[in-house]
Amino acid sequence: MIGQLKNAPIINKLLKEKKLILLSLYPDEELDEWRKHLSEFPKEWINAYDKKFTIKEEQIYDLKAIPTLYLIDKEKTVLLKDATAQAIEEFLTLHS
């Protein structure tokens, strides 16, 4: 999944133009596991973890598995939920 997003031309273009923010948020407790893979994420992405596990405990987002991709607009409206990288690419291509 990381590779698909890293290599998606539309995502890279929008990131460069500051029209897109990519947040990679780790919701689980195994922080050592998360830290092991941090170098795989581009520096242009915001890489974070949910320190208080609020997302998981309060079920703020429907996380069936990791990774789960959401596309959210600037008003925090969910545009795509549990989407594939390809679906996000297609959406961004059509709407940018």
Secondary structure as UniProt FT lines:
FT   HELIX           2..6
FT   HELIX           9..16
FT   TURN            17..18
FT   STRAND          23..26
FT   HELIX           31..36
FT   HELIX           38..40
FT   TURN            43..44
FT   STRAND          46..49
FT   TURN            51..52
FT   HELIX           54..57
FT   TURN            58..59
FT   STRAND          69..72
FT   TURN            74..75
FT   STRAND          78..83
FT   HELIX           85..95
//
